[in-house]
Amino acid sequence: MAEISQEELNERVAILRRFRTLLEQQRGKFREYLTVLEKQQDSISSENTEALLAHTELEQQVVKNIINLQKVVVPMRQMYNSVRAGEAAASDDQKTIESLQQDLTDLQERVLTQNKINRELLKVHIGQIKIQLAGLKNPYKNLHSVYAQKQPVSQMVEVEA
């Protein structure tokens, strides 16, 4: 195994620590997203449309944050993987990163599961609303005006001079 300089070692440690920080931020965002999805499920179940709308808007913001963070995490992961070989000085950091990556994988699975549950609940509620709407009858359906009554109308007018 070839020895590496102190400068190269410091660079690898800095990359490792930055990568760990990014993974921790990403984990926080996924936890936030999971919390929003769980609250969204409660709003769906209670048919609270205003809260559901607020949760949906918050969900969009969190997803946007996750996407932006992912744009930084992916290149950092590649950089981390390229310098990982021969990294002995920061083995505790490597264990932390592996733990964070596993935690992220678990959180992603939970998010996907919760998202699926919410979609199914929404489908059920939308189906119920469609049935309710189909059951409503419009008493004014065939009238031109609410105030118009069908009355016989004369066809001829007699004009006297």
C-alpha angles and dihedrals in degrees: 000000000000118000119242127216122254090247092055090046091051090049092052092048090049091051090048093050094046090049090050090051091051092049090050090051091049091049089052091051092049090050089050090050092050090051091051091050092050091050089045089056090054090050091050092049093048091043091233100159096182092054090043090054091049091049091048091053091047090048091055091052093049092048090050089052091049091050092049091048091047089058087064098037096056097058090040090053089052090049090047092050091049094054096034095089109093094012106142103143095071102039091135089056090049091053089049091051092049089050091048092049091051091047090051091051090051092047092049090053091049091048092051091048093049091046090053091049091051092049091051092049090050091050090053093048093046089051091052091049091050090052091050091049092049089053094055115097124207109219090195096051098118099032123097093212133014089234098044117104122194107249131163114269123205117243098204133048122204115216119196123198 
